Amino acid sequence: MATLSAFVRYLRLKLLVSFYRLIVKLLASPPRPRPDSVLRIPSRDNRRTIKANVYKPLEKYAGNKGPHPVLINFYGSGLAVPLYGADDGFCRFIATTSGYVVLDVEYRLAPEHPFPAAVHDVEDAVKYVLDRPEEYQTSQVSVSGFSSGGTLALVVPTLFPRGTFQSVIAFYPATDLARDPSMRKAPAPNAKPRSAFWTRIFREAYIGNMDPRDPRISPAYADTSKYPANMLVVTAELDSSALEAEDLAKKAEAEGVASGRNVVIRRMKECGHAFDKKNKDEACVQARDETYGLAVDMLKKVAGESG
C-alpha cells in the first residue's frame, strides 16, 4: 500500500512538473550555450557522467604560468526545471575578464532524481577539479550559482574541509526551504508574490519527506565556519528569497569577523528573481552588468590580481 501511495505521489509530481517545464520551454527557453568545450565528469554512480560546459580565458591570460584558477558554476532550475545553459553569458563574461577557467556544471533534477542527487553531482564535479592540480589551480577554486544553483553554491563549501574554496558567489539563492513559501515576503512592498503553489511543488519534488532543515538542503542551517574568506551574495528587492539570503550572509559575516571574512551583500533595486536574464529591462541590464562586475572584482581579488 505504501509503495502504491509513493507511486501515485510521484506520478502527481511528475505530471505537474512536466506541465511547468512545457510552459517554460514554450515561453522562456534559454539561449543555446556556446562553451569552448564540453567535459564529461565521472560520477560516483556507475555508467554515469556529469556534463560541464567549459569556458576558457582569453589569449591575453595564456602567458600565465601553470594552470588557471577555476570557477565552478551551478545553474538555476528550481531543482526541477531544465534550464542548463542559461548562465552562458555569465560564464563567458567571467572567463574573458578574469583569467579564470569556468566550469558550468549540469546536475540532475527532481522529481526523477530527488535529493541528494543534485548535491552528489555538484560534489563530484568539485572533487574532479580538486583531484587535477595539473589542469586546474586547485589552490584557487571558487563556486558560484544562480537561484537554486546559488543554494547549491552555498551548500558545497560545507561538504569540504575549511579552506578548500577561495570564494563563493551566490545570486538570489533560496537558503531556507523550511519556511512556508506563502510567508516569504520581498523587501519591496510593491513586489508581486512568487507562486507559493509552484514553490511547494518543486520543494516536494526535490526533498519529499526529508527534513528541510538538513543543511545540505537549506544552507541557512549550515555551519558557516566552513565558508570561504570571501563571499558575494546578490539579492533583488522584488524577490521573496532576498531576506533569507541576506540573513545567511550577515550570519556568515558576523561569525567570520575574527578570521577577517569579507562578505559583500548587494540588493538590486527595481529587480526581481533572475533579473540578470531579463535583457529587455533596462534596470535589470544595469543590475546585471554591475553584479557581474562585482563577481569579477572578487575573483580577481582572491586570485591576487589588481583591477
Buried (B, 14 or more C-beta within 10 A) or exposed (E): EEEEEEEEBBEBBBEBBEEBBEEBEEEEEBEEBEBEEEBEBEBEEEEEEBBBBBBBBEEEBEEEEEBBBBBBBBBBBBBBBBBBBBBBBBBBBBBBBBBBBBBBBBBBBBBEBBBBBBBBBBBBBBBBBBEEEEEBBBEBBBBBBBBBBBBBBBBBBBBBEEEBBBBBBBBBBBBBBBBEBBEBEBBBEEBEEBEBEBBEBBBBBBBBEBEBEBBBBBBBBBEBEBBBBBBBBBBBBBBBBBBBBBEBBEBBBEBBEEEEBBBBBBBBEBBBBBBBBBEEBEEBBBBBEEBBEBBBBBBBBBBEBEE
